[in-house]
Amino acid sequence: MRSTLLIAVVTAALLTLSTHDGFAQIPSAAASASPSPATLMPGTVIDANNIAGYIQYLPAAAEAAVRHGLKIQVVPTKRLDWSAGFTQATEKYSSQVGLDKDDYITNYVAGAPFPTVDLTDPKAAVKIAYNWHMGPFMPDDFSLAPWGSFAYSDQATGHLQAEEDYNYVCDQFTFLRFAHRTEVDPRPTIGSNSQGFEWKARCNEWTATPMGDQGEGSGIWIRYVDPNRGDEFYGFNTETRRVRRGASSLQAVNEGCRSCHQPYWAYALPKTEVYAYRILGTASLLACLTASEEPAGLRPDENGFSISEQPFELRNAYILEMRPKAADGGNLRTLVFIDTEAYLWLAAEFFDGNERTATAIPLWRAHPSPAGGNLFDLAGEFYVPGQQTTMSPKAEMHGLEVSPYTTHTNPNYPRWFFRTLVPAHGDFAQKIDSGDVSEGTFNPQSLMR
C-alpha cells in the first residue's frame, strides 16, 4: 500500500513521503501524485474504512495502527503551554546558553535552551535536538511498577493477541534528575551536584523473555552532564556476587534499545552529543497529545485485546534526522518528528542504511501543572518493527538485548507484530514529579542481594 505525507521544506519546496506497508520513505521526483485529501475537521473519525482520504496526515506507525483497528478522533488543535516551572527556567537561563566549536551546549541550567529557533540558522538542527532532549516532558522524578515493552500480534484484524514470549519487563523502574530540574525542589540541581550527574535510572528485576532468560537482575544507569563523558551502568553479577561497573553501549537508537527500553526513547533519551543532526523540513501531521486514558492504546476484550479510539490533533513538526557519530554506528539513522511548540516527539522512523527497520508513535497525555501550564505523561506508544528483518552486524552491536525476530528471518513471525510501551496493560503504580524518589535508591551497593 502506498500513501503520502506532505512535507513543507525549509526552502519552501515540497517533498513527498510515500509509505509501503506502513513505513514512510522519500520517493523519486517521478513518484505519482496522491489522491485528493479529504477535509480534516474536528469531529472526524478516521478508521480502516476511510483512511485513504487522510493518509497525508498520518505518520507511518499511525497508518499501520489504523489499518489494524485504531480509530482516530480528530479534535481541535490546542495551544499547549509549558509548565510554569519550565517557562520560568527558560526565561531565567536561556539568554546565556550557547554552542561551542563542537556544537556542544554551553552554560545550560534548565528550561528550554533555545526557545527561539530560526530555521535558516546553520545550527538550527542541533538547537532543536537540545530543545527536544531537554524538553518540557522530562520529569524531575519518575517511578513505575511494573514498566515493560509488551508485544502483540494481529491474528485477525482488530483482535490482538499478547506475545508474552517477546516481552521485556522491569518490575520497578525509577528515575531521578539531578540537573536541569524545573518542577520539584530542589531546583535546578540537587545540592552542588559536584559529580556532574544529569540523571540516574534504576530497574529492579529485569526480565527479557525473548532470549529465554527470567529475572536477569537489577541495574543502575547514569547519565553525566559532561558532553564528553559517556553513560555508565552498574549491575549485580550473580556468579561473582559483586557489583560491576561498565560503560553503556546504548548510543544508537536501534532495535535493541528501542524495543526493550521505553524510557530510553521517552524520558531518558540518548545522549545528544553522540549524534549528528540535520533538518529535513517541517510537516503537518496528526498526533496524540491528550490521550483518553492511561495506559493508552489497547483495551482488553473477549478475544484478547483491541486498539482503543484516541484523540489526535493536527500539529506542526520539525523533521529531524539523527545519525550516530561513532565509527561503528554503521548506516543507522532516525527521522524524528518534533512538535514545534511543545518539543515533544510525535513520530519516528528508524533506518539501517536504506532499509526501514521500524516506526513508532507516542500517545501523550497532557495534564495541568499545579502552578499553571501543562505537564506531559507518555500514556502509551505503538512501536512497529519491520517484519522478518535481518539487521546488519553493526546495528546489532548497539543493542543491549538482541531479539531473534529482529536479527533473523523467522518463518513463524506473526503476520502483524508491534509493541506498546508503558504502562502495563493491567495493574500498575506510577508517580511523576512526586518528590518521593531519593538519591539512596541509586547506590550501586544496594543492588547486592
Buried (B, 14 or more C-beta within 10 A) or exposed (E): EEBBBBBBBBEEEEBBBBBEBBBBBEBEEEBEEBEEBBEBEEEBEBBBEEBEBBBBBBBBBBBBBBBBBBBBBBBEBEEBBBBBBBBBBBEEBBEEBEBEEEBBBEEBBBBBBBBEBEBEBEBBBBBBBBBBBBBBBBBBBBBBBBBBBBBBBBEEEBBBBBBEEBBBBBBBBBBBBBBBBBBBEEBBBBEEBEEEBBBBBBBBBBBBBBEEEEEBBBBBBBBBBEBEBBBBBBBBEEEEEEBEEEEBBBBBBBBBBBBBBBBBBBBBBBBBBBBBBBBBBBBBBBBBBBBBEBBBBBBEEEEBBBBBBBBBBBBBBBBBBBBBEBEBBBBBBBBBBBBBBBBBBBBBBBBBEEBBBBBBBBBBBBEEBEEEBBBBBBBBBBBBBBBEBBBBEBBBBBBBBBBEBBBBEBEEBBEBBBBBBBBBBEEBEBBBBEEEBEEEBBBBEBBEE
